[in-house]
Amino acid sequence: MTILHEREIRKSIAPFNILQNAKVRQSFITELSQIIAEAPFTLVASCR
């Protein structure tokens, strides 16, 4: 199972610090959006 934490991606902190590069970030977001659009998955959200 893969868990992507939005805060780490949005702030480009480890392990997503490579996203500080604008070209890499754009490519990552584009590809991730395509994967999410095409994949069957279950979304689980929680809050306190």
Distance bins in CASP14 RR format, pairs under 12 A and 6 or more apart:
PFRMAT RR
TARGET T0000
AUTHOR 0000-0000-0000
RMODE 2
METHOD distances of the structure
MODEL  1
1 41 0 0 0 0 0 1 0 0 0 0 0
1 42 0 0 0 0 0 1 0 0 0 0 0
1 44 0 0 0 0 0 1 0 0 0 0 0
2 15 0 0 0 0 0 1 0 0 0 0 0
2 32 0 0 0 0 0 1 0 0 0 0 0
2 35 0 0 0 0 0 1 0 0 0 0 0
2 36 0 0 0 0 0 1 0 0 0 0 0
2 39 0 0 0 0 0 1 0 0 0 0 0
2 41 0 0 0 0 0 1 0 0 0 0 0
3 9 0 0 0 0 0 1 0 0 0 0 0
3 15 0 0 0 0 0 1 0 0 0 0 0
3 41 0 0 0 0 0 1 0 0 0 0 0
3 43 0 0 0 0 0 1 0 0 0 0 0
3 44 0 0 0 0 1 0 0 0 0 0 0
4 10 0 0 0 0 0 1 0 0 0 0 0
4 15 0 0 0 0 0 1 0 0 0 0 0
4 16 0 0 0 0 1 0 0 0 0 0 0
4 19 0 0 0 0 0 1 0 0 0 0 0
4 28 0 0 0 0 0 1 0 0 0 0 0
4 29 0 0 0 0 0 1 0 0 0 0 0
4 32 1 0 0 1 0 0 0 0 0 0 0
4 35 0 0 0 0 0 1 0 0 0 0 0
4 36 0 0 0 0 1 0 0 0 0 0 0
4 41 0 0 0 0 0 1 0 0 0 0 0
4 43 0 0 0 0 0 1 0 0 0 0 0
5 11 0 0 0 0 1 0 0 0 0 0 0
5 13 0 0 0 0 1 0 0 0 0 0 0
5 14 0 0 0 0 0 1 0 0 0 0 0
5 15 0 0 0 0 1 0 0 0 0 0 0
5 16 0 0 0 0 1 0 0 0 0 0 0
6 12 0 0 0 0 0 1 0 0 0 0 0
6 13 0 0 0 0 0 1 0 0 0 0 0
6 16 0 0 0 0 0 1 0 0 0 0 0
6 29 0 0 0 0 0 1 0 0 0 0 0
6 32 0 0 0 0 0 1 0 0 0 0 0
6 45 0 0 0 0 0 1 0 0 0 0 0
7 13 1 0 0 1 0 0 0 0 0 0 0
7 14 0 0 0 0 0 1 0 0 0 0 0
7 16 0 0 0 0 1 0 0 0 0 0 0
8 14 1 0 0 1 0 0 0 0 0 0 0
8 15 1 0 0 1 0 0 0 0 0 0 0
8 16 1 0 1 0 0 0 0 0 0 0 0
8 17 0 0 0 0 1 0 0 0 0 0 0
8 18 0 0 0 0 0 1 0 0 0 0 0
8 19 0 0 0 0 1 0 0 0 0 0 0
9 15 0 0 0 0 1 0 0 0 0 0 0
9 16 1 0 1 0 0 0 0 0 0 0 0
9 17 0 0 0 0 0 1 0 0 0 0 0
9 18 0 0 0 0 0 1 0 0 0 0 0
9 19 1 0 0 1 0 0 0 0 0 0 0
9 20 0 0 0 0 0 1 0 0 0 0 0
9 24 0 0 0 0 0 1 0 0 0 0 0
9 25 0 0 0 0 1 0 0 0 0 0 0
9 28 0 0 0 0 1 0 0 0 0 0 0
9 29 0 0 0 0 1 0 0 0 0 0 0
9 32 0 0 0 0 1 0 0 0 0 0 0
9 33 0 0 0 0 0 1 0 0 0 0 0
10 16 0 0 0 0 1 0 0 0 0 0 0
10 19 0 0 0 0 1 0 0 0 0 0 0
10 20 0 0 0 0 0 1 0 0 0 0 0
10 25 0 0 0 0 0 1 0 0 0 0 0
10 28 0 0 0 0 0 1 0 0 0 0 0
10 29 0 0 0 0 0 1 0 0 0 0 0
11 17 0 0 0 0 1 0 0 0 0 0 0
11 19 0 0 0 0 1 0 0 0 0 0 0
11 20 0 0 0 0 1 0 0 0 0 0 0
11 25 0 0 0 0 0 1 0 0 0 0 0
12 18 1 0 0 1 0 0 0 0 0 0 0
12 19 1 0 1 0 0 0 0 0 0 0 0
12 20 1 0 1 0 0 0 0 0 0 0 0
12 21 0 0 0 0 1 0 0 0 0 0 0
12 22 0 0 0 0 0 1 0 0 0 0 0
12 24 0 0 0 0 1 0 0 0 0 0 0
12 25 1 0 0 1 0 0 0 0 0 0 0
12 28 0 0 0 0 0 1 0 0 0 0 0
12 29 0 0 0 0 0 1 0 0 0 0 0
13 19 0 0 0 0 1 0 0 0 0 0 0
13 20 0 0 0 0 1 0 0 0 0 0 0
14 20 0 0 0 0 0 1 0 0 0 0 0
16 24 0 0 0 0 1 0 0 0 0 0 0
16 25 0 0 0 0 1 0 0 0 0 0 0
16 28 0 0 0 0 1 0 0 0 0 0 0
16 29 0 0 0 0 0 1 0 0 0 0 0
16 32 0 0 0 0 0 1 0 0 0 0 0
17 24 0 0 0 0 0 1 0 0 0 0 0
17 25 0 0 0 0 0 1 0 0 0 0 0
17 28 0 0 0 0 0 1 0 0 0 0 0
18 24 1 0 1 0 0 0 0 0 0 0 0
18 25 0 0 0 0 1 0 0 0 0 0 0
18 27 0 0 0 0 0 1 0 0 0 0 0
18 28 0 0 0 0 1 0 0 0 0 0 0
19 25 1 0 1 0 0 0 0 0 0 0 0
19 26 0 0 0 0 1 0 0 0 0 0 0
19 27 0 0 0 0 1 0 0 0 0 0 0
19 28 1 0 1 0 0 0 0 0 0 0 0
19 29 0 0 0 0 1 0 0 0 0 0 0
19 32 0 0 0 0 0 1 0 0 0 0 0
20 28 0 0 0 0 0 1 0 0 0 0 0
21 27 0 0 0 0 1 0 0 0 0 0 0
21 28 0 0 0 0 1 0 0 0 0 0 0
22 28 0 0 0 0 0 1 0 0 0 0 0
22 29 0 0 0 0 0 1 0 0 0 0 0
23 29 0 0 0 0 0 1 0 0 0 0 0
23 30 0 0 0 0 0 1 0 0 0 0 0
24 30 0 0 0 0 0 1 0 0 0 0 0
24 31 0 0 0 0 0 1 0 0 0 0 0
25 31 0 0 0 0 0 1 0 0 0 0 0
25 32 0 0 0 0 0 1 0 0 0 0 0
26 32 0 0 0 0 0 1 0 0 0 0 0
26 33 0 0 0 0 0 1 0 0 0 0 0
27 33 0 0 0 0 0 1 0 0 0 0 0
27 34 0 0 0 0 0 1 0 0 0 0 0
28 34 0 0 0 0 0 1 0 0 0 0 0
28 35 0 0 0 0 0 1 0 0 0 0 0
29 35 0 0 0 0 0 1 0 0 0 0 0
29 36 0 0 0 0 0 1 0 0 0 0 0
30 36 0 0 0 0 0 1 0 0 0 0 0
30 37 0 0 0 0 0 1 0 0 0 0 0
31 37 0 0 0 0 0 1 0 0 0 0 0
31 38 0 0 0 0 0 1 0 0 0 0 0
32 38 0 0 0 0 0 1 0 0 0 0 0
32 39 0 0 0 0 0 1 0 0 0 0 0
33 39 0 0 0 0 0 1 0 0 0 0 0
35 41 0 0 0 0 1 0 0 0 0 0 0
36 43 0 0 0 0 1 0 0 0 0 0 0
END
